[in-house]
Each structure stands twice: as C-alpha cells, then as structure tokens.
Amino acid sequence: FPLRYEPWLCGGEVPRVDCSTPAGLQRALGYVERRVPVVMENLGLMPRAEKWDLDYLRRHTNEWPGMNVLRSPGGENRYLYYVEEQADRDMSAFKGAPRHASRDLRMSFEGFLSAAEEDPSGRYYLQAPLVLRDLREDGCVQETWSKGIDQILQADCDRHVNRERLRAIEAAGRFGHWSRSQLFVGPADSLSPMHYDQYDNVYLQVAGTKHFLLMDPDAASGLYPFPAAHPYDEYAMVDVERVAHR
C-alpha cells in the first residue's frame, strides 16, 4: 500500500535492534533511556500473542457489546476519536463541532467482524481496551479487565507477559507503572490522523504491518493542534496526506 503522508515529511528511519541477546536488549534500552523511538525486534515481551489471529480472538471473546469500534464511511479509511465532554475542562465553546472521518460504535468482537464483512459502504477499526490498571493512593494497582474477553486471553495479556523485560523498559524510560493494554484490529491501509498519545507506548505488532510517522515534540505548534476544549483535542489540524504549502 502507498504511504499515507507526503514523502518529504519523513527525514529517516528509527533504529532497529535485535533484542534476542542480552547485549541487544541493553542496546535497545539505551535508546529508551534517551527517549529515542526504537523498533525492538525479537523482544519476546508477550509470547502468547504469536497465537493471535482472527480465529483465536473469536474463540476467546464473547458477545459483550461494549468494545469500541470506529466506522469510516466509503473509501476514506480514517479513524479518530470525537470526545464531546471531558470532566476537567469547559467544552461549551465547541459544542456541536463537526465530525470528521469516523464515528464511534459499541459492539462485540463477533459483531465487529460481521460488520466489517457485510457493510460494503464502511470500514471498521476495533480499538478496545483489554485492561485498565489504575494506581491507587495506597500504592496498589486496581485492574479492570474487559468484559468481552475470557480468562485465556486475559492470561495471554497478564500472567504470560515477560515482566522482567517489561520492568526493564519501564525503568529505562521512567514510564511509571503499566497503565493499560489495548487491542487494535483494522483493515489494510488504515490511517490514524496526526495525534499525540497520553501514554508512552510499547506497541506490539501481531500481524500485518504498521507505518508510524513520528514528529519531534518541538514541531507541535506547526501541526496546528485542535484547541484543548475541542472534541478533537489531541489531534492536529494538518492533513499529512495533503499538506498546504505556503
């Protein structure tokens, strides 16, 4: 598939490190410590995910209709969250702001697969939290697991995670505690418009490929972010597929 951004925006590639040896892992952690994005190959962080495909996920999910799914009309295949209310800010100035690209739905994993197969006028992208891990005042972590997965899938994401390597990454990046895990399942050639995440990411690619275009945080103002009180807060107004030249 063609890249979904103007090629001149990319100035190079992030480093790739084979983490199958102790020396390789330490080299990768050195990048994390310096806050440099890095592709960590053969990390073995979540080995059970090697089993994951659509059939496996179908067997270990249920009919709970609360998984978050974004629907993009036609061939646009773009996905972004529209958040109308946030408790920590007054959003009245942008009440009724127009939606772009996609709308939010709630459905089961099986419902998501069926919709993706049966709706020729739309494209569907599942972006569902599997676990939320909140740090309480007493220092303990309170876990809230998705109601849509069974104990086998929960164990894949919990008991069978290589905690030693996860703690090494957390310590190197000074990331704090592991706060959530999310499952992303989407069609080919999907695009998440330019945005920032509220969390540092350890992104595990299970199948297919994903292309990230990363920007230096110092470039944020040039990307024209939406105002903090806008439903598209965290997104940029710049369209990286069609940058307006001045």
N, C-alpha and C positions, 0 to 999 in steps of 0.2 A: 504494500500500500504506500502511496506517496506521503511524504511528511506533511503534517497539517500546521505548518508555520512557514513563514518566509525564510529561506535558507540563510540569508545574511545575518539573521538573529543569532545563529549558532557560531561561537568562536572556537569550539574544540570539544573534546570528549572528557568525561570524568575518568579518573584512574580505575582500572580493574585489577583486583588482587585475588589470587587463588588462596583460599583460606583452609585448604586441606592439610596444611602442615602448621606446626606451632609458629614457625618463623613467618609464614604467610599471614596468619591471623594477627600477629603482633604488628606487622607492617600495615594491615588494614586498620587496626585500632589506632595507629599513629595518625592516619588521615581523620578518623572520627574525632580524636582528641584535638586536632587543629580545626575542627568544624569544616572539613573539606568533604563534599559528597564523594562516595566511593561505591563501586559495584563489588560486592563481596561474594565471589564465586565459591561453590562447594563449602558453604558455611555450615550446613547441617544443623541449622537452628531449630527447624521444625520437621523432622524426618518423616513423620506420618503424612505430611502434605503431599509426598510423592505419590500417594494412592489417589489423590483427589482428582476426579473428573466429574462430569455431569451425572453419570450413573451413581457414583459413590455418594455425591452430595444429595441426590434424590433419595437414596436409601436411608440417609441419616438426618433428614429433615422431616418435618411433619406439616400438617395443614394449618398451623397457626398463621393467621392472615396479616401479621404485623411487620413483615420485612419491608424495608424501604426500597422502592423501585422508582427510577426516573424514566419517564417516557418522552422520547423526542419524536416529533412528527416528521413524516416524509424522509427525505434523504439527508437531513441536516446532521443527525447523529452527534449532537452536542448536549452536554449534561451539566447543569449547575443548580445548586440549592437556592430556593427562594424562601427566606425566613421573615415572616410578616411581623412577629413580635419577639422581642428579647427583653428579659426582665431588668437588665441593667442599663437600659437607655430608652429615651423617648424617641419613638419612630414615627410620630404623627406627621412630620413634615413630608414623609414619603409614603403615606398611606395610599394604597391603590396604585403604586408604581407598576408599570407594565412588566409582564413576564417575558423572558426570552428563552428560546430553545427547548425547554423541557418543563414538565410538571411532575409533582411528587404523587406517588401512589403507595398504597399498602396492600400487600398480597403475600400468599405463601410462596415457598420456593417452587413448588409444582405449578402454582398459578403463574408465576413469572415465566417459567419455561413454556407453558402453554400459550401465554400472551405473545411471547417472542416468536413462536411458530405460527400462530394463527392470525396475527394482525399485520397484514402487508403494508398498512399505511403508517406504521410506527416502528421505532426501535426502542428496546428496553435494556436498562442497565441496573442491575441489582447492586446496591451499596448498603450492606446490612451489618450493624454492629453484632458481633458474636458474644463479646463480654465487655462490660464496663467495670473498671477497678478504681474505686474512689478511696482516697486516703483519708481516714477519719482523724479526729482530733487526738485520739488516744494512740495514734501511730499505726493502727491496724488497717488493713485493706479490706474493704467491703466489695465483694464481687456480685454483679448482676448479669446472669447469663441469658442469652436469647431464649425465648420460649419455643423458638422454631427449630431447635437442633436437639439431637439425642445425646446420651452420655458418651457414645463412642466418638462423635465429632467434638464434644466438649473435651474429652481426654486428649484428642489429637492436638488441641489448642492449649492444653494446660499441663497435664501430667507428663506428656511426651515431648515437651519443649526442652531444649538443652539450656537449662537455667544458668549453667556456668558461663556459657558463651553470651547469653543474654545479659547477665550481670556485668560481664567484661565490657560489652558495648555501652551499657548504661553508665558505667563508671568512666569510661574513656570520654564520652560525650557530655557527662554531667547532665544527663537527661532527666534525672529523678526516677520515680517508680514507673513501671509498665502500667499505663492507664487504660488502654483499650486495644481490642483486636477487631478488625473489620474484614468482611468478605466482599470482594468486588468480582462480579461476573457480568461481562458485557459483550456486545457484538464487535466484530472486527472494525477497524477504522474509527473507533470512538474518539471523541475529543472532550476533555475537561478544560474549559477556558482558563486562561491565566488566573491563578489564585495563590493564596498562601494558606498553609495549614496551621492550626493552633497547636499542633504537637510535632515533635521531631519524629520522623518516620523510619521504621525498618520495614522496607517493602519487599515482600516475598512473592516472586513471580512463579506461579504454579504451572501455568500452561500458556502458550502463545507468547507474544512479545508486547512490551510497552516502551514507548519512547517518551522520556522526560525532557522538557526544555526548562532548564534551571536559570534563574536570574539572580545576580548579586542583589542582596537586600538594599544596597545603596541606589539601585535603579528603580526602586518602588515608585517614587514620585513621577517618573517618566512613563509609567504604565497607567497612570490616571486611575487609581483605585476608586471604587464607589465610596461614598461617604459612610461613616461608621453607623449612621442611623438608617441606612438604606437596606432593603431586603436582600440585596446582593453584596452586602458588606463581605469582605474577604476576597472579592473578585476584582479584576482590572477591567476598565472600560476599553482598553486597547484590544483589538482583534488581531491576534498574531498571524492569522491566515491572510489578512488584508490590512496591513499597517498603512495608515495615511501618512504620506511623505509631505513634509513642508520645507 
